Each structure stands twice: as structure tokens, then as C-alpha cells.
Amino acid sequence: MATTEEARARELVAAQEKAEALFAAVTERGLIAPGRWESEVSAQVRDLGAELFGTRKHWHKRIVRSGPNTLKPYAENPPDRVIEADDIVFVDLGPVFAEWEADVGRTYVLGDDPVKLRLQADLPRIWSAARAHFEAHPGITGGELYAHVVGLAEAAGWEFGGVHAGHLVGEFPHESMDGERIMSYIAPPNTLPMRRPDRAGRAAHWILEVHLVDRERQIGGFMEQLLTLP
């Protein structure tokens, strides 16, 4: 296990790069396709991670959601659904690579619906705008960044779909890194500065999540990745 801050940063970035490579392989192999159950895709992604990287652990449940299921936040468990030809689909993975957590989420549009394509395109744009705001405000709290992300979503014509906009990440498992669990989330009650040491005196590293939804059209999209490291 790495002990220096530089080594920790390298391990976290390397874990994210492997997760991104896994997403690329999911796309290349066409795993997200009409006619497949969400649970089927999830199992195939699990097997692909084991094949490519020897991944055996995921620090949170794998999520594959399509159509109206994309409205649901992480904590909910909607019924399994068959992916349809014109669906929007998001995948949220939390693989553990050599005891280091990755947490990456991406959204796919299977058809050519312009609203779904706009939603997909807005995710990285809003994520980047939120990161720019974080970088411009050294003392920002979790609650303040959450409010800013919600405002960005609403300005783009979407509703923000999550009760939080991210969390701490690090050595597996991250949830043991902070005594007050809500202070480990980018959420309204978190009044602590995000740039702070954790309980072990290490730098706090964060995942930023963007979950955009349109309840009238029954669609949503999701993106997440490391906020505090390039």
C-alpha cells in the first residue's frame, strides 16, 4: 500500500484509468445493446473486468440503468429492465484495483433522439463547469459545491437527480475514512471545507457526480470521475 501523497495520487489516477479502459472495452464489445436485460449487461461488465484486469471486488454495487430507471438515484433498486432500441443508458462502476477504488460513471444513447443526445452532451460540460468552480474556490464546502452543481443543472434545463454530488475516494473501503459519514459527501449538510486532511491526516480526494433528469420525459443521465486529480 502506498504511503506518500504522491504515491496515493498515482494509484487513484491509475485506478480511474483502468476503469475508463474497462468502459472503452464495454463500448468496443457492444455490451450495451437493445434486447439485453440490465442485469445481463452488469454481469458481462463484471466478467470483462475480471478478464482484462483481474478485478474481483467492487466497493459498491454495479449499476446499469436504462429508460425510466435512469431517474433513480444510487440508493434505489428499480426492477430489472430490458434495454430498448431508443434508450438512454448509464453505467456506474466501482471496481477495486489492487485495493484502490475507482468510481466512474458514463451515459450512452442508443438511438438518435435529440433530447437524449443533448442530455448526454450536457453531462461532461456541467461536470467540467463544476470542477472549474471547485478549483476557483479553495475554501469551498461540500454543501456549497452541491448547490453550485444543482444550479448548473437547472440553468441547462434539467433537474439534479441526486441527494449528493459525490464523495470521498481512496484506499478500499473509502467509507471508513471519515468519522462523520455525511461529511464524506458533497451534500447540503456538509459544512466542512473539501480541501482538508482526512482522519488519518492524508489529503482528501473526491469523486464528483452529475445526475441529470427530465421527469416529464422519464429520462436521466449520469457521469462521475475523480474531481481532485487530473
Sequence and secondary structure as in RCSB ss.txt:
>XXXX:A:sequence
MATTEEARARELVAAQEKAEALFAAVTERGLIAPGRWESEVSAQVRDLGAELFGTRKHWHKRIVRSGPNTLKPYA
ENPPDRVIEADDIVFVDLGPVFAEWEADVGRTYVLGDDPVKLRLQADLPRIWSAARAHFEAHPGITGGELYAHVV
GLAEAAGWEFGGVHAGHLVGEFPHESMDGERIMSYIAPPNTLPMRRPDRAGRAAHWILEVHLVDRERQIGGFMEQ
LLTLP
>XXXX:A:secstr
   SHHHHHHHHHHHHHHHHHHHHHHHHTT S TT BHHHHHHHHHHHHHHHH    BSS  EEEEGGGGGS TT
      B  TT EEEEEE BEETTEE  EEEEEE S  HHHHHHHHHHHHHHHHHHHHHHH TT BHHHHHHHHH
HHHHHTT EE  S SEEEE BS GGGG SSGGGGBSSTT  SBSSSB TTS B EEEEEEEEEETTTTEEEEEEE
ESS  
